[in-house]
Amino acid sequence: MRSCLYKFFLFCFLQAKAVRNLWVGGISPSVSKEELEEEFQKFGKVEGVAFSQDQTSAYIDFEKLEDAISAHRALNGKTLGGKELCVDFQRSKGRAVCIHSVGWICISSAKIL
């Protein structure tokens, strides 16, 4: 298990830049694409929703940056379908992961080549 200091470093220094596209992890199998889209549409116009093959993560594309920021702030850690969502801004490299400690937190792991 990694130390708290390491987790703090990752959280502080590898946060994603705010963009119009969100990555959502921790999606319950009971949550449909329509339910997920409806939840995110509360924050603005959603241009697209794409689920992963295993249906446990998705990408949400907003029309406006401000809407994506609002959704990120409001929905990260929110329970939907009995599971806590992990919401982060999409990255061009690397991937977002969730680590369970006191609760779910989102950090990012940069791809090291």
N, C-alpha and C positions, 0 to 999 in steps of 0.2 A: 504494500500500500504506500502511496506517495505521501510525502509530508504536507502539512497545511501550508507551509511556506511555498512549496512547489506549486500547489493549486492556486495560491494567491498570485504568484508570478504569472502563471498561465492566464488567469482571469484578467489581470491588470494589463498585461503587455500584448496579449494576442487577441484582444477583442476585435470583432469585425467592424469595418467601416459601415455606417448606415447607408443602405441602398434600398431600392424599391422592392427587392426580392427577399422573401423570408424563407428560412429552412425551419421546418417544424418536425420535432422528433417526439417519441413517446406516445404516439397516437394509438389509442385503443382499437382493436380489431372491430369493435362494435360501432365505431364512428364512420359514417359514410362520407364520400366526397362532398355531397350536398350539405351535410351537417357541418363539416369543417369549413366549407366556403361560406355558409351562412354566419358562422361565428366570426370569421374574419371580415365579412362585409359590413359588420357593425361599425367598422373604422374607416370605410371608404370603398371606392370601386375596385373590385378585384378583377384583374385581367385574365388570370389563369390559375388553375390548381392542378398540380401533377403529383400523384402518389408514387412512392417507390414500389418495386415489385412485391415486397413483403407487406405493404400497406401500413408500415409502422412509422413512416416519415413521409413528408411531402414538401413541395415548394409552392409558395403562394406569391404571386406577382401582383403588386398594387400599381395603380395608375400614378399615384402621387407618393413621393418620399415621406411627406408628413404623415400620411395614413399608415404607412409601413412602420414608422417610428412609434406611432400611437398604439398600433396592434402589438408590436414587440413589447412595449412597456406594460400593457394591460394583460396580455395572454401568456407571457413567459411564467411558468409555474402554476398556471390555472389548471384546475381539474376538468377534464372533458371525457365523458364515457368511462369514468372511474379511474383514469390515469392522469398524471401531471404532464402537461405539455412542456417541452423544451423548445423555445423559440429563439432563433438567432438570425442575424442578417446573413444572406448567402455570400459565399466567398468564391473567388475565382480559383483559388488553390486551397488545398487542405479540406478539412471537414469539421463540422460541429459535432461534439460528443457530449453526452450527459454523464455526470459523475454523481453518485449518491453519497452524501455525507450526512449532513443534518437535514437535508432535503435535496431536491434536484436543483442543480445549478448548471448553467451552460458555460462551457469554456470551449476553446477551439484548439485543435492540434494542427499546427502548420505542417505541410508536407515537406519532409526533408529529403533532398535528392542526393 
